[in-house]
Amino acid sequence: MYDNGLPRFKGEYQNGAMHGFWEFFRKDGSLMRSGRFDNGKQVGVWTTYTRDGEPHKETDFGN
């Protein structure tokens, strides 16, 4: 959580590692980035968003 009470990220853990779909947020609450983890490793296509929520860039981390 940020000091203003808004979440920094949302996602699940498996065996102590980030796993599955995750979202990361800016301090103002806007979505910054989203994508999937496989046991702590970024996989697939991750999307970075503008402050107004529009997709800005995609990065493919493969499998």
PDB file of N, CA, C, O and CB in Angstrom:
ATOM      1  N   MET A   1       0.827  -1.193   0.000  1.00  0.00           N
ATOM      2  CA  MET A   1       0.000   0.000   0.000  1.00  0.00           C
ATOM      3  C   MET A   1       0.872   1.258   0.000  1.00  0.00           C
ATOM      4  O   MET A   1       1.935   1.317   0.618  1.00  0.00           O
ATOM      5  CB  MET A   1      -0.941  -0.002   1.213  1.00  0.00           C
ATOM      6  N   TYR A   2       0.378   2.235  -0.709  1.00  0.00           N
ATOM      7  CA  TYR A   2       1.010   3.551  -0.645  1.00  0.00           C
ATOM      8  C   TYR A   2       0.588   4.222   0.665  1.00  0.00           C
ATOM      9  O   TYR A   2      -0.357   3.778   1.316  1.00  0.00           O
ATOM     10  CB  TYR A   2       0.619   4.434  -1.887  1.00  0.00           C
ATOM     11  N   ASP A   3       1.283   5.280   1.044  1.00  0.00           N
ATOM     12  CA  ASP A   3       0.947   5.980   2.284  1.00  0.00           C
ATOM     13  C   ASP A   3      -0.437   6.639   2.233  1.00  0.00           C
ATOM     14  O   ASP A   3      -0.980   7.015   3.271  1.00  0.00           O
ATOM     15  CB  ASP A   3       2.001   7.031   2.580  1.00  0.00           C
ATOM     16  N   ASN A   4      -1.008   6.781   1.033  1.00  0.00           N
ATOM     17  CA  ASN A   4      -2.358   7.344   0.913  1.00  0.00           C
ATOM     18  C   ASN A   4      -3.441   6.258   0.994  1.00  0.00           C
ATOM     19  O   ASN A   4      -4.627   6.552   0.843  1.00  0.00           O
ATOM     20  CB  ASN A   4      -2.489   8.111  -0.410  1.00  0.00           C
ATOM     21  N   GLY A   5      -3.033   5.008   1.233  1.00  0.00           N
ATOM     22  CA  GLY A   5      -3.975   3.909   1.400  1.00  0.00           C
ATOM     23  C   GLY A   5      -4.327   3.163   0.129  1.00  0.00           C
ATOM     24  O   GLY A   5      -5.009   2.140   0.188  1.00  0.00           O
ATOM     25  N   LEU A   6      -3.877   3.650  -1.023  1.00  0.00           N
ATOM     26  CA  LEU A   6      -4.162   2.968  -2.286  1.00  0.00           C
ATOM     27  C   LEU A   6      -3.169   1.828  -2.498  1.00  0.00           C
ATOM     28  O   LEU A   6      -2.028   1.907  -2.043  1.00  0.00           O
ATOM     29  CB  LEU A   6      -4.106   3.963  -3.473  1.00  0.00           C
ATOM     30  N   PRO A   7      -3.600   0.766  -3.189  1.00  0.00           N
ATOM     31  CA  PRO A   7      -2.709  -0.382  -3.401  1.00  0.00           C
ATOM     32  C   PRO A   7      -1.597  -0.082  -4.400  1.00  0.00           C
ATOM     33  O   PRO A   7      -1.794   0.648  -5.371  1.00  0.00           O
ATOM     34  CB  PRO A   7      -3.509  -1.576  -3.881  1.00  0.00           C
ATOM     35  N   ARG A   8      -0.432  -0.656  -4.144  1.00  0.00           N
ATOM     36  CA  ARG A   8       0.692  -0.577  -5.083  1.00  0.00           C
ATOM     37  C   ARG A   8       0.562  -1.657  -6.143  1.00  0.00           C
ATOM     38  O   ARG A   8       0.954  -1.459  -7.293  1.00  0.00           O
ATOM     39  CB  ARG A   8       2.039  -0.714  -4.342  1.00  0.00           C
ATOM     40  N   PHE A   9       0.005  -2.806  -5.750  1.00  0.00           N
ATOM     41  CA  PHE A   9      -0.147  -3.927  -6.671  1.00  0.00           C
ATOM     42  C   PHE A   9      -1.231  -4.863  -6.161  1.00  0.00           C
ATOM     43  O   PHE A   9      -1.613  -4.829  -4.992  1.00  0.00           O
ATOM     44  CB  PHE A   9       1.187  -4.685  -6.845  1.00  0.00           C
ATOM     45  N   LYS A  10      -1.721  -5.712  -7.084  1.00  0.00           N
ATOM     46  CA  LYS A  10      -2.692  -6.749  -6.745  1.00  0.00           C
ATOM     47  C   LYS A  10      -2.303  -8.007  -7.497  1.00  0.00           C
ATOM     48  O   LYS A  10      -2.021  -7.970  -8.695  1.00  0.00           O
ATOM     49  CB  LYS A  10      -4.157  -6.308  -7.092  1.00  0.00           C
ATOM     50  N   GLY A  11      -2.291  -9.116  -6.783  1.00  0.00           N
ATOM     51  CA  GLY A  11      -1.975 -10.384  -7.410  1.00  0.00           C
ATOM     52  C   GLY A  11      -1.883 -11.483  -6.373  1.00  0.00           C
ATOM     53  O   GLY A  11      -2.024 -11.241  -5.174  1.00  0.00           O
ATOM     54  N   GLU A  12      -1.647 -12.675  -6.840  1.00  0.00           N
ATOM     55  CA  GLU A  12      -1.576 -13.847  -5.974  1.00  0.00           C
ATOM     56  C   GLU A  12      -0.152 -14.387  -5.911  1.00  0.00           C
ATOM     57  O   GLU A  12       0.675 -14.143  -6.790  1.00  0.00           O
ATOM     58  CB  GLU A  12      -2.536 -14.938  -6.466  1.00  0.00           C
ATOM     59  N   TYR A  13       0.096 -15.125  -4.844  1.00  0.00           N
ATOM     60  CA  TYR A  13       1.378 -15.798  -4.663  1.00  0.00           C
ATOM     61  C   TYR A  13       1.161 -17.298  -4.686  1.00  0.00           C
ATOM     62  O   TYR A  13       0.108 -17.798  -4.290  1.00  0.00           O
ATOM     63  CB  TYR A  13       2.055 -15.363  -3.340  1.00  0.00           C
ATOM     64  N   GLN A  14       2.171 -18.004  -5.156  1.00  0.00           N
ATOM     65  CA  GLN A  14       2.178 -19.463  -5.090  1.00  0.00           C
ATOM     66  C   GLN A  14       3.548 -19.873  -4.585  1.00  0.00           C
ATOM     67  O   GLN A  14       4.566 -19.521  -5.181  1.00  0.00           O
ATOM     68  CB  GLN A  14       1.856 -20.122  -6.488  1.00  0.00           C
ATOM     69  N   ASN A  15       3.579 -20.607  -3.501  1.00  0.00           N
ATOM     70  CA  ASN A  15       4.853 -21.021  -2.891  1.00  0.00           C
ATOM     71  C   ASN A  15       5.774 -19.829  -2.635  1.00  0.00           C
ATOM     72  O   ASN A  15       6.989 -19.932  -2.800  1.00  0.00           O
ATOM     73  CB  ASN A  15       5.565 -22.039  -3.790  1.00  0.00           C
ATOM     74  N   GLY A  16       5.195 -18.702  -2.234  1.00  0.00           N
ATOM     75  CA  GLY A  16       5.962 -17.510  -1.898  1.00  0.00           C
ATOM     76  C   GLY A  16       6.405 -16.663  -3.077  1.00  0.00           C
ATOM     77  O   GLY A  16       7.079 -15.650  -2.888  1.00  0.00           O
ATOM     78  N   ALA A  17       6.034 -17.062  -4.305  1.00  0.00           N
ATOM     79  CA  ALA A  17       6.437 -16.319  -5.504  1.00  0.00           C
ATOM     80  C   ALA A  17       5.208 -15.730  -6.190  1.00  0.00           C
ATOM     81  O   ALA A  17       4.123 -16.310  -6.142  1.00  0.00           O
ATOM     82  CB  ALA A  17       7.216 -17.234  -6.485  1.00  0.00           C
ATOM     83  N   MET A  18       5.387 -14.565  -6.833  1.00  0.00           N
ATOM     84  CA  MET A  18       4.307 -13.979  -7.621  1.00  0.00           C
ATOM     85  C   MET A  18       3.894 -14.978  -8.691  1.00  0.00           C
ATOM     86  O   MET A  18       4.736 -15.553  -9.381  1.00  0.00           O
ATOM     87  CB  MET A  18       4.740 -12.620  -8.260  1.00  0.00           C
ATOM     88  N   HIS A  19       2.568 -15.180  -8.821  1.00  0.00           N
ATOM     89  CA  HIS A  19       2.096 -16.178  -9.774  1.00  0.00           C
ATOM     90  C   HIS A  19       0.725 -15.771 -10.282  1.00  0.00           C
ATOM     91  O   HIS A  19      -0.121 -15.308  -9.518  1.00  0.00           O
ATOM     92  CB  HIS A  19       2.049 -17.586  -9.132  1.00  0.00           C
ATOM     93  N   GLY A  20       0.514 -15.949 -11.581  1.00  0.00           N
ATOM     94  CA  GLY A  20      -0.765 -15.585 -12.184  1.00  0.00           C
ATOM     95  C   GLY A  20      -0.796 -14.120 -12.592  1.00  0.00           C
ATOM     96  O   GLY A  20       0.247 -13.483 -12.742  1.00  0.00           O
ATOM     97  N   PHE A  21      -1.999 -13.593 -12.768  1.00  0.00           N
ATOM     98  CA  PHE A  21      -2.187 -12.223 -13.262  1.00  0.00           C
ATOM     99  C   PHE A  21      -1.928 -11.205 -12.153  1.00  0.00           C
ATOM    100  O   PHE A  21      -2.415 -11.356 -11.032  1.00  0.00           O
ATOM    101  CB  PHE A  21      -3.612 -12.043 -13.823  1.00  0.00           C
ATOM    102  N   TRP A  22      -1.158 -10.168 -12.477  1.00  0.00           N
ATOM    103  CA  TRP A  22      -0.829  -9.095 -11.535  1.00  0.00           C
ATOM    104  C   TRP A  22      -1.089  -7.746 -12.173  1.00  0.00           C
ATOM    105  O   TRP A  22      -0.980  -7.577 -13.388  1.00  0.00           O
ATOM    106  CB  TRP A  22       0.637  -9.195 -11.077  1.00  0.00           C
ATOM    107  N   GLU A  23      -1.442  -6.774 -11.312  1.00  0.00           N
ATOM    108  CA  GLU A  23      -1.597  -5.377 -11.726  1.00  0.00           C
ATOM    109  C   GLU A  23      -0.777  -4.506 -10.788  1.00  0.00           C
ATOM    110  O   GLU A  23      -0.755  -4.730  -9.578  1.00  0.00           O
ATOM    111  CB  GLU A  23      -3.103  -4.941 -11.722  1.00  0.00           C
ATOM    112  N   PHE A  24      -0.106  -3.515 -11.352  1.00  0.00           N
ATOM    113  CA  PHE A  24       0.693  -2.555 -10.585  1.00  0.00           C
ATOM    114  C   PHE A  24       0.121  -1.168 -10.824  1.00  0.00           C
ATOM    115  O   PHE A  24      -0.223  -0.809 -11.951  1.00  0.00           O
ATOM    116  CB  PHE A  24       2.211  -2.616 -10.987  1.00  0.00           C
ATOM    117  N   PHE A  25       0.021  -0.387  -9.742  1.00  0.00           N
ATOM    118  CA  PHE A  25      -0.648   0.906  -9.795  1.00  0.00           C
ATOM    119  C   PHE A  25       0.294   2.046  -9.422  1.00  0.00           C
ATOM    120  O   PHE A  25       1.256   1.865  -8.676  1.00  0.00           O
ATOM    121  CB  PHE A  25      -1.854   0.909  -8.871  1.00  0.00           C
ATOM    122  N   ARG A  26      -0.010   3.230  -9.965  1.00  0.00           N
ATOM    123  CA  ARG A  26       0.698   4.450  -9.575  1.00  0.00           C
ATOM    124  C   ARG A  26       0.130   4.945  -8.241  1.00  0.00           C
ATOM    125  O   ARG A  26      -0.912   4.476  -7.785  1.00  0.00           O
ATOM    126  CB  ARG A  26       0.572   5.554 -10.683  1.00  0.00           C
ATOM    127  N   LYS A  27       0.825   5.888  -7.634  1.00  0.00           N
ATOM    128  CA  LYS A  27       0.392   6.433  -6.349  1.00  0.00           C
ATOM    129  C   LYS A  27      -0.975   7.101  -6.439  1.00  0.00           C
ATOM    130  O   LYS A  27      -1.706   7.159  -5.451  1.00  0.00           O
ATOM    131  CB  LYS A  27       1.414   7.428  -5.835  1.00  0.00           C
ATOM    132  N   ASP A  28      -1.324   7.607  -7.629  1.00  0.00           N
ATOM    133  CA  ASP A  28      -2.643   8.246  -7.789  1.00  0.00           C
ATOM    134  C   ASP A  28      -3.765   7.222  -8.008  1.00  0.00           C
ATOM    135  O   ASP A  28      -4.926   7.600  -8.164  1.00  0.00           O
ATOM    136  CB  ASP A  28      -2.608   9.226  -8.967  1.00  0.00           C
ATOM    137  N   GLY A  29      -3.424   5.937  -8.018  1.00  0.00           N
ATOM    138  CA  GLY A  29      -4.409   4.881  -8.175  1.00  0.00           C
ATOM    139  C   GLY A  29      -4.598   4.397  -9.599  1.00  0.00           C
ATOM    140  O   GLY A  29      -5.295   3.407  -9.820  1.00  0.00           O
ATOM    141  N   SER A  30      -3.993   5.071 -10.575  1.00  0.00           N
ATOM    142  CA  SER A  30      -4.145   4.644 -11.964  1.00  0.00           C
ATOM    143  C   SER A  30      -3.309   3.394 -12.233  1.00  0.00           C
ATOM    144  O   SER A  30      -2.227   3.215 -11.674  1.00  0.00           O
ATOM    145  CB  SER A  30      -3.738   5.779 -12.926  1.00  0.00           C
ATOM    146  N   LEU A  31      -3.837   2.538 -13.100  1.00  0.00           N
ATOM    147  CA  LEU A  31      -3.148   1.306 -13.484  1.00  0.00           C
ATOM    148  C   LEU A  31      -1.909   1.654 -14.287  1.00  0.00           C
ATOM    149  O   LEU A  31      -1.979   2.395 -15.266  1.00  0.00           O
ATOM    150  CB  LEU A  31      -4.079   0.374 -14.296  1.00  0.00           C
ATOM    151  N   MET A  32      -0.767   1.109 -13.862  1.00  0.00           N
ATOM    152  CA  MET A  32       0.495   1.386 -14.540  1.00  0.00           C
ATOM    153  C   MET A  32       0.910   0.231 -15.454  1.00  0.00           C
ATOM    154  O   MET A  32       1.370   0.451 -16.574  1.00  0.00           O
ATOM    155  CB  MET A  32       1.591   1.661 -13.514  1.00  0.00           C
ATOM    156  N   ARG A  33       0.742  -1.006 -14.963  1.00  0.00           N
ATOM    157  CA  ARG A  33       1.237  -2.154 -15.698  1.00  0.00           C
ATOM    158  C   ARG A  33       0.460  -3.393 -15.308  1.00  0.00           C
ATOM    159  O   ARG A  33       0.008  -3.513 -14.169  1.00  0.00           O
ATOM    160  CB  ARG A  33       2.731  -2.357 -15.448  1.00  0.00           C
ATOM    161  N   SER A  34       0.298  -4.318 -16.247  1.00  0.00           N
ATOM    162  CA  SER A  34      -0.353  -5.582 -15.926  1.00  0.00           C
ATOM    163  C   SER A  34       0.244  -6.704 -16.760  1.00  0.00           C
ATOM    164  O   SER A  34       0.716  -6.499 -17.878  1.00  0.00           O
ATOM    165  CB  SER A  34      -1.869  -5.488 -16.160  1.00  0.00           C
ATOM    166  N   GLY A  35       0.208  -7.893 -16.178  1.00  0.00           N
ATOM    167  CA  GLY A  35       0.727  -9.063 -16.866  1.00  0.00           C
ATOM    168  C   GLY A  35       0.758 -10.264 -15.949  1.00  0.00           C
ATOM    169  O   GLY A  35       0.244 -10.225 -14.831  1.00  0.00           O
ATOM    170  N   ARG A  36       1.369 -11.336 -16.434  1.00  0.00           N
ATOM    171  CA  ARG A  36       1.377 -12.594 -15.699  1.00  0.00           C
ATOM    172  C   ARG A  36       2.779 -12.975 -15.226  1.00  0.00           C
ATOM    173  O   ARG A  36       3.792 -12.673 -15.857  1.00  0.00           O
ATOM    174  CB  ARG A  36       0.808 -13.701 -16.564  1.00  0.00           C
ATOM    175  N   PHE A  37       2.778 -13.650 -14.088  1.00  0.00           N
ATOM    176  CA  PHE A  37       3.983 -14.262 -13.548  1.00  0.00           C
ATOM    177  C   PHE A  37       3.805 -15.771 -13.544  1.00  0.00           C
ATOM    178  O   PHE A  37       2.692 -16.270 -13.378  1.00  0.00           O
ATOM    179  CB  PHE A  37       4.289 -13.736 -12.120  1.00  0.00           C
ATOM    180  N   ASP A  38       4.888 -16.490 -13.725  1.00  0.00           N
ATOM    181  CA  ASP A  38       4.918 -17.942 -13.565  1.00  0.00           C
ATOM    182  C   ASP A  38       5.993 -18.238 -12.527  1.00  0.00           C
ATOM    183  O   ASP A  38       7.185 -18.261 -12.833  1.00  0.00           O
ATOM    184  CB  ASP A  38       5.204 -18.688 -14.941  1.00  0.00           C
ATOM    185  N   ASN A  39       5.553 -18.462 -11.305  1.00  0.00           N
ATOM    186  CA  ASN A  39       6.477 -18.718 -10.189  1.00  0.00           C
ATOM    187  C   ASN A  39       7.573 -17.661 -10.091  1.00  0.00           C
ATOM    188  O   ASN A  39       8.756 -17.991 -10.009  1.00  0.00           O
ATOM    189  CB  ASN A  39       7.111 -20.094 -10.340  1.00  0.00           C
ATOM    190  N   GLY A  40       7.175 -16.392 -10.102  1.00  0.00           N
ATOM    191  CA  GLY A  40       8.097 -15.280  -9.905  1.00  0.00           C
ATOM    192  C   GLY A  40       8.737 -14.729 -11.162  1.00  0.00           C
ATOM    193  O   GLY A  40       9.438 -13.719 -11.101  1.00  0.00           O
ATOM    194  N   LYS A  41       8.513 -15.370 -12.309  1.00  0.00           N
ATOM    195  CA  LYS A  41       9.108 -14.925 -13.569  1.00  0.00           C
ATOM    196  C   LYS A  41       8.036 -14.295 -14.449  1.00  0.00           C
ATOM    197  O   LYS A  41       6.975 -14.882 -14.660  1.00  0.00           O
ATOM    198  CB  LYS A  41       9.790 -16.105 -14.304  1.00  0.00           C
ATOM    199  N   GLN A  42       8.316 -13.094 -14.965  1.00  0.00           N
ATOM    200  CA  GLN A  42       7.379 -12.448 -15.881  1.00  0.00           C
ATOM    201  C   GLN A  42       7.290 -13.272 -17.159  1.00  0.00           C
ATOM    202  O   GLN A  42       8.307 -13.654 -17.738  1.00  0.00           O
ATOM    203  CB  GLN A  42       7.817 -10.984 -16.195  1.00  0.00           C
ATOM    204  N   VAL A  43       6.049 -13.544 -17.594  1.00  0.00           N
ATOM    205  CA  VAL A  43       5.832 -14.314 -18.816  1.00  0.00           C
ATOM    206  C   VAL A  43       4.747 -13.642 -19.652  1.00  0.00           C
ATOM    207  O   VAL A  43       3.938 -12.862 -19.149  1.00  0.00           O
ATOM    208  CB  VAL A  43       5.442 -15.782 -18.486  1.00  0.00           C
ATOM    209  N   GLY A  44       4.756 -13.969 -20.941  1.00  0.00           N
ATOM    210  CA  GLY A  44       3.730 -13.456 -21.839  1.00  0.00           C
ATOM    211  C   GLY A  44       3.861 -11.969 -22.097  1.00  0.00           C
ATOM    212  O   GLY A  44       4.920 -11.373 -21.899  1.00  0.00           O
ATOM    213  N   VAL A  45       2.771 -11.392 -22.539  1.00  0.00           N
ATOM    214  CA  VAL A  45       2.747  -9.973 -22.895  1.00  0.00           C
ATOM    215  C   VAL A  45       2.335  -9.152 -21.677  1.00  0.00           C
ATOM    216  O   VAL A  45       1.305  -9.410 -21.055  1.00  0.00           O
ATOM    217  CB  VAL A  45       1.780  -9.714 -24.086  1.00  0.00           C
ATOM    218  N   TRP A  46       3.156  -8.163 -21.353  1.00  0.00           N
ATOM    219  CA  TRP A  46       2.858  -7.202 -20.288  1.00  0.00           C
ATOM    220  C   TRP A  46       2.504  -5.885 -20.947  1.00  0.00           C
ATOM    221  O   TRP A  46       3.123  -5.478 -21.931  1.00  0.00           O
ATOM    222  CB  TRP A  46       4.067  -7.035 -19.297  1.00  0.00           C
ATOM    223  N   THR A  47       1.499  -5.223 -20.391  1.00  0.00           N
ATOM    224  CA  THR A  47       1.032  -3.954 -20.934  1.00  0.00           C
ATOM    225  C   THR A  47       1.317  -2.829 -19.954  1.00  0.00           C
ATOM    226  O   THR A  47       1.032  -2.943 -18.761  1.00  0.00           O
ATOM    227  CB  THR A  47      -0.468  -4.019 -21.255  1.00  0.00           C
ATOM    228  N   THR A  48       1.886  -1.733 -20.469  1.00  0.00           N
ATOM    229  CA  THR A  48       2.088  -0.509 -19.697  1.00  0.00           C
ATOM    230  C   THR A  48       1.035   0.491 -20.163  1.00  0.00           C
ATOM    231  O   THR A  48       0.781   0.631 -21.360  1.00  0.00           O
ATOM    232  CB  THR A  48       3.555   0.064 -19.874  1.00  0.00           C
ATOM    233  N   TYR A  49       0.424   1.188 -19.196  1.00  0.00           N
ATOM    234  CA  TYR A  49      -0.692   2.089 -19.486  1.00  0.00           C
ATOM    235  C   TYR A  49      -0.328   3.552 -19.222  1.00  0.00           C
ATOM    236  O   TYR A  49       0.518   3.855 -18.381  1.00  0.00           O
ATOM    237  CB  TYR A  49      -1.909   1.701 -18.650  1.00  0.00           C
ATOM    238  N   THR A  50      -0.988   4.450 -19.962  1.00  0.00           N
ATOM    239  CA  THR A  50      -0.864   5.878 -19.691  1.00  0.00           C
ATOM    240  C   THR A  50      -1.658   6.190 -18.428  1.00  0.00           C
ATOM    241  O   THR A  50      -2.416   5.346 -17.952  1.00  0.00           O
ATOM    242  CB  THR A  50      -1.366   6.737 -20.904  1.00  0.00           C
ATOM    243  N   ARG A  51      -1.494   7.382 -17.884  1.00  0.00           N
ATOM    244  CA  ARG A  51      -2.230   7.764 -16.671  1.00  0.00           C
ATOM    245  C   ARG A  51      -3.743   7.769 -16.873  1.00  0.00           C
ATOM    246  O   ARG A  51      -4.499   7.618 -15.914  1.00  0.00           O
ATOM    247  CB  ARG A  51      -1.781   9.134 -16.207  1.00  0.00           C
ATOM    248  N   ASP A  52      -4.189   7.943 -18.126  1.00  0.00           N
ATOM    249  CA  ASP A  52      -5.642   7.931 -18.360  1.00  0.00           C
ATOM    250  C   ASP A  52      -6.157   6.538 -18.732  1.00  0.00           C
ATOM    251  O   ASP A  52      -7.294   6.399 -19.183  1.00  0.00           O
ATOM    252  CB  ASP A  52      -6.000   8.922 -19.468  1.00  0.00           C
ATOM    253  N   GLY A  53      -5.332   5.514 -18.546  1.00  0.00           N
ATOM    254  CA  GLY A  53      -5.775   4.135 -18.703  1.00  0.00           C
ATOM    255  C   GLY A  53      -5.654   3.527 -20.082  1.00  0.00           C
ATOM    256  O   GLY A  53      -6.082   2.394 -20.301  1.00  0.00           O
ATOM    257  N   GLU A  54      -5.074   4.266 -21.019  1.00  0.00           N
ATOM    258  CA  GLU A  54      -4.906   3.743 -22.369  1.00  0.00           C
ATOM    259  C   GLU A  54      -3.630   2.910 -22.466  1.00  0.00           C
ATOM    260  O   GLU A  54      -2.609   3.291 -21.893  1.00  0.00           O
ATOM    261  CB  GLU A  54      -4.874   4.892 -23.391  1.00  0.00           C
ATOM    262  N   PRO A  55      -3.665   1.775 -23.181  1.00  0.00           N
ATOM    263  CA  PRO A  55      -2.435   1.006 -23.377  1.00  0.00           C
ATOM    264  C   PRO A  55      -1.386   1.850 -24.090  1.00  0.00           C
ATOM    265  O   PRO A  55      -1.681   2.499 -25.094  1.00  0.00           O
ATOM    266  CB  PRO A  55      -2.720  -0.278 -24.177  1.00  0.00           C
ATOM    267  N   HIS A  56      -0.163   1.837 -23.570  1.00  0.00           N
ATOM    268  CA  HIS A  56       0.927   2.646 -24.118  1.00  0.00           C
ATOM    269  C   HIS A  56       1.974   1.780 -24.804  1.00  0.00           C
ATOM    270  O   HIS A  56       2.484   2.123 -25.870  1.00  0.00           O
ATOM    271  CB  HIS A  56       1.579   3.474 -23.014  1.00  0.00           C
ATOM    272  N   LYS A  57       2.291   0.633 -24.164  1.00  0.00           N
ATOM    273  CA  LYS A  57       3.361  -0.199 -24.685  1.00  0.00           C
ATOM    274  C   LYS A  57       3.117  -1.641 -24.267  1.00  0.00           C
ATOM    275  O   LYS A  57       2.588  -1.906 -23.188  1.00  0.00           O
ATOM    276  CB  LYS A  57       4.742   0.294 -24.189  1.00  0.00           C
ATOM    277  N   GLU A  58       3.512  -2.573 -25.139  1.00  0.00           N
ATOM    278  CA  GLU A  58       3.451  -3.990 -24.788  1.00  0.00           C
ATOM    279  C   GLU A  58       4.855  -4.569 -24.861  1.00  0.00           C
ATOM    280  O   GLU A  58       5.617  -4.274 -25.781  1.00  0.00           O
ATOM    281  CB  GLU A  58       2.479  -4.766 -25.730  1.00  0.00           C
ATOM    282  N   THR A  59       5.183  -5.396 -23.879  1.00  0.00           N
ATOM    283  CA  THR A  59       6.477  -6.062 -23.820  1.00  0.00           C
ATOM    284  C   THR A  59       6.225  -7.556 -23.731  1.00  0.00           C
ATOM    285  O   THR A  59       5.489  -8.009 -22.855  1.00  0.00           O
ATOM    286  CB  THR A  59       7.333  -5.558 -22.610  1.00  0.00           C
ATOM    287  N   ASP A  60       6.827  -8.328 -24.630  1.00  0.00           N
ATOM    288  CA  ASP A  60       6.622  -9.779 -24.643  1.00  0.00           C
ATOM    289  C   ASP A  60       7.800 -10.456 -23.955  1.00  0.00           C
ATOM    290  O   ASP A  60       8.932 -10.395 -24.434  1.00  0.00           O
ATOM    291  CB  ASP A  60       6.456 -10.310 -26.099  1.00  0.00           C
ATOM    292  N   PHE A  61       7.520 -11.102 -22.826  1.00  0.00           N
ATOM    293  CA  PHE A  61       8.542 -11.810 -22.070  1.00  0.00           C
ATOM    294  C   PHE A  61       8.626 -13.283 -22.463  1.00  0.00           C
ATOM    295  O   PHE A  61       9.424 -14.026 -21.890  1.00  0.00           O
ATOM    296  CB  PHE A  61       8.266 -11.687 -20.587  1.00  0.00           C
ATOM    297  N   GLY A  62       7.818 -13.716 -23.429  1.00  0.00           N
ATOM    298  CA  GLY A  62       7.835 -15.109 -23.853  1.00  0.00           C
ATOM    299  C   GLY A  62       7.266 -16.019 -22.778  1.00  0.00           C
ATOM    300  O   GLY A  62       6.529 -15.573 -21.899  1.00  0.00           O
ATOM    301  N   ASN A  63       7.614 -17.300 -22.856  1.00  0.00           N
ATOM    302  CA  ASN A  63       7.099 -18.263 -21.885  1.00  0.00           C
ATOM    303  C   ASN A  63       8.165 -18.603 -20.918  1.00  0.00           C
ATOM    304  O   ASN A  63       7.943 -19.403 -20.009  1.00  0.00           O
ATOM    305  CB  ASN A  63       6.581 -19.520 -22.558  1.00  0.00           C
TER     306      ASN A  63
END
